[in-house]
C-alpha cells in the first residue's frame, strides 16, 4: 500500500457527517432550481446556486430551449471559433449590441471562457492582477494568458 493509501486508510470524517445527516455534498434536487428547491421530499432555500437571474425555471426559457433543441440538437459540434457559431449566437449578439448601443458584442458560453478571453485583453503587459488562491480557477488561469 502506498503512503497516501496508508495515511487515509482510516479517514472517516465524511462518513461521520453523513451519519449525522449534515453532509452538504451531492444532495439530490428533484425539480427545477430557483431560490427554493425540492430536496429530500421538502422545499428548502437554495443559497449555493449560480442561477442568479432566476430564469432556470421560467416557462418562457424552457419553451425556447425546447424549440432550440428541436432545431439545433443538444449542442454544437465544435467551439464558436471553428464550427460552433450558430445563427442563434449571432442574433443574440446583435440584440445585445443594439440594446447597449454598441456596434457589436461577443457572448461567451461559460465563465471560464470569459476569463480566458477577456482578462488578457483588458490587462496590459505592464499591468498587475492582484488575486489570491481562493479566486476561481478560471480567473487564475485567465490571468496567466
C-alpha positions in Angstrom: 0.0 0.0 0.0 1.3 3.4 -0.9 1.9 6.3 1.6 -1.3 8.1 0.6 -3.4 5.0 0.9 -1.9 4.2 4.3 -2.4 7.7 5.6 -6.1 7.8 4.6 -7.0 4.2 5.3 -8.8 5.1 8.5 -10.0 8.6 7.4 -13.7 8.7 8.2 -14.6 12.4 8.6 -17.1 12.4 5.6 -18.8 9.3 6.9 -19.3 10.9 10.4 -21.0 13.9 8.8 -23.2 11.6 6.6 -24.2 9.6 9.7 -25.1 12.8 11.5 -27.3 13.9 8.5 -25.3 17.1 7.9 -23.1 16.1 4.9 -23.6 19.0 2.4 -22.4 17.4 -0.8 -24.2 15.5 -3.6 -27.6 16.1 -2.1 -30.3 15.3 -4.7 -32.5 18.0 -6.0 -35.7 16.6 -7.6 -37.0 19.5 -9.6 -36.4 22.9 -11.1 -33.8 25.1 -9.4 -34.6 28.5 -8.1 -34.5 30.3 -4.7 -36.2 27.2 -3.3 -35.6 23.6 -4.4 -37.1 20.3 -3.5 -34.7 18.1 -1.6 -35.5 15.0 0.4 -39.2 15.4 -0.2 -39.5 19.0 1.1 -38.7 22.5 -0.1 -35.5 24.2 1.2 -33.9 27.5 0.5 -31.1 27.4 -2.1 -28.2 29.6 -1.3 -25.5 27.9 -3.3 -26.9 28.3 -6.8 -25.3 30.0 -9.8 -28.7 30.8 -11.3 -28.5 34.4 -10.4 -31.3 35.6 -12.7 -33.9 33.1 -11.5 -34.6 32.1 -15.1 -33.8 28.4 -14.9 -37.4 27.5 -14.1 -39.0 30.3 -16.2 -41.5 28.7 -18.6 -40.6 31.1 -21.4 -37.0 30.0 -21.2 -37.9 26.3 -21.0 -40.2 26.6 -24.1 -37.4 28.5 -26.1 -34.9 25.8 -25.1 -37.2 23.0 -26.3 -37.7 24.8 -29.6 -33.9 25.2 -29.9 -33.3 21.5 -29.1 -35.7 20.6 -31.9 -33.9 22.9 -34.4 -30.3 22.6 -33.4 -30.0 19.3 -31.4 -28.3 19.0 -28.0 -25.1 21.0 -28.7 -22.6 22.5 -31.1 -20.2 20.2 -32.9 -17.3 22.5 -32.0 -16.1 25.7 -30.5 -17.6 29.0 -31.7 -14.1 29.9 -33.1 -14.1 26.9 -35.5 -17.5 25.4 -36.4 -19.8 26.1 -33.5 -21.3 29.5 -34.2 -25.0 29.2 -34.7 -27.3 31.8 -36.1 -28.7 31.9 -32.6 -25.4 33.2 -31.3 -25.3 35.9 -33.9 -28.9 37.0 -33.4 -28.3 37.2 -29.6 -25.2 39.3 -30.0 -26.9 41.6 -32.4 -29.8 42.1 -30.0 -27.4 42.8 -27.1 -25.3 45.2 -29.0 -28.4 47.2 -30.1 -29.6 47.2 -26.5 -26.3 48.5 -25.1 -25.8 50.9 -28.1 -22.6 49.3 -29.3 -21.5 48.3 -32.8 -21.1 44.6 -31.8 -20.5 42.3 -28.9 -19.3 38.8 -28.3 -21.1 36.3 -26.0 -19.1 33.7 -24.1 -20.8 30.4 -23.2 -19.1 29.9 -19.9 -17.5 32.0 -17.1 -14.3 30.1 -17.8 -14.2 31.2 -21.5 -14.9 34.8 -20.4 -11.9 34.8 -18.1 -9.8 33.2 -20.7 -10.8 35.7 -23.4 -11.3 38.9 -21.6 -8.6 39.1 -18.9 -5.8 39.0 -21.5 -7.5 41.8 -23.4 -8.3 44.3 -20.6 -5.0 43.8 -18.8 -1.8 45.0 -20.5 1.7 43.5 -20.2 2.7 46.2 -17.7 -0.5 45.8 -15.5 -0.9 43.7 -12.4 -3.7 41.4 -11.4 -4.0 41.0 -7.6 -5.6 37.7 -6.9 -5.3 35.0 -4.3 -5.6 31.3 -4.2 -9.3 31.4 -3.4 -10.2 33.0 -6.7 -12.0 30.8 -9.1 -9.6 28.6 -11.1 -10.7 30.3 -14.4 -9.5 33.6 -13.0 -6.2 32.2 -12.0 -5.8 30.6 -15.5 -7.1 33.7 -17.3 -4.5 35.9 -15.6 -1.7 33.7 -16.9 -2.5 34.5 -20.6 
